[in-house]
Amino acid sequence: MGDCARGLQRGAGAAPLLIRALLQYYAYFGDNFTIECPTRSGRRMTLYQIAEEITRRLASVFLRDKDGHRPVNGGTRKFQDDPHWRDCLQFYEYFHGDNGAGLGASHQTGWTGVIARAMHLFVTVTPEQLLKDSLRVLRFDCWRA
């Protein structure tokens, strides 16, 4: 969680822009252009796969872990365990750098709401579909929170 949460804390508001840019470059370069990701891992990924990985890391803050807890809820027992509250997600403006707990305002989605859009994109659009019809898939209005 540490690396992901640190990414959220430090300028992750730009993450949706980065994800979209990676997908636009993928639409141009296709599967033949790969980059080592993560750095020094020896694993090569397409720009689509890298955008998907960034989305997965961002989404992990809001998804339940193996113990059924969401990092975004931190140590707040009511939000973690109470059946009336545990599925009410809040989209905070900042996140704790070590554990992913939400900090700051929770009454406006802002950039964090776009994470849901990115998650939806990767379960509904294949790389092949993106290469075939990138203008439709990457319409700007699809990325608004």
N, C-alpha and C positions, 0 to 999 in steps of 0.2 A: 504494500500500500504506500510506503514512503515515497517512492519515486513518482507514482501517479499523483498522489496528493500534493507533492511539491510542485508538480506541473500545473495542477489546478490553482495553487496559490499564486504562482508566478505567471501572470499574464495568460491564463487559459481562456480569457475572453477572446483572444485571437485564434483559438483552436478551431472554431467553425470556419473561419476564413482560410486557415491552413488546410483543413480537410477538403474544403471546396477547391482550393488551388491545386492540391495534389490530384484530385479527381479530374480537373480540367487538363492538367499535364498528362495524366494517364490517358485521357481521351485522344490526345495528340500523339504521344509516344507509344502507347500500347504495351503489350507484354514483353517486348524486346528490351525495354529500358528497366533495369533493376538496380537497386541500391542495397548495400549491406545494412540490415536492420535487425536487432539493435546493433549499434556500433561495436566492432570487434567480436561479433558473434559468429561470423562466417556464414550467416544465413542471408541469402539474397531475396529481396521481395520486390514486387512491382509497386508502383505508386498507389494503385488501388488497395493492395494489401497493407501498405503503410498507413493509408487513411483509415482503413478498417481497424487496424491495431490501435491507432490513436483514439478512435471512437470507443473501442472496447475498454481501453484504460480509463477514459473519462466516465464511461457508463458504470464501471465497477464501483464507483463511489456511491451510486444510487441502488445497486442491485444487492440482494442478500448474499452473504457469504455462507460458508459451509455450516455455520452455527445459526443461520437464519437472521443475522443482524446486518443492518445496512450501515456502512461507514459514515454516511451523511448524518445519521442520527447520533453519532458519538456515544457518550455514556448516558444519554437520556433514556432511562428505563421505560418511561411511558411510551415513547415513540418506538422503542425496540421491541417491547413485550406485550403491550396492551393491544388486544385484537381490534379495538375500535380506532386505534391510532397508527399501528405499525405499517399500514399500507397507504397512509396519507403522506405523500412525498412533499418535501419542501425544497425549493430551489434557492439556496443561499447565494449571496454575492461573493463570499470568500469561503475557503476551506482550510482546516488545520493541516499544516505541512507534514505531520507525521502519521495521523490516523484518519484523515479525510473528513472529520466532523465539520458540519456546516457552521459557519460563523457569519455574523453581520445580518443584514436585512434578509428576511425570508418571505416577504410579502410581494415580491415582484420577481418574475422569472429571469428577465434579462438574458444574458448569453447562455445560462445553464439550461434554459428551456430548449435551446437549439440542439442540445445533446439528444433529446428524444427524437428530433427530426433525423439526425444522423443515424441513430440506431435503426429507425424505420427504413431509411434508405438501404442500409446494408442487408436487411432481411427481405427486401422486395426487389432489389436490382442486382443482377449478376454483372460481373465484369464484361461479359459479352454484350449484354444489353446496353451498358454504358458506352462501349466502343461503337455500337451500331447507331445509337440515338442520343448522343451526349447533350444536344441542345434541349431536348425535352426533359431529360433526367436532371440536368443541372440548372433548370430555370431558377432565377433568383428568388421568386416568391416561395419556392419550396423550402428556403432556408430561413425564412422569417419565423421568429418565435411567436 
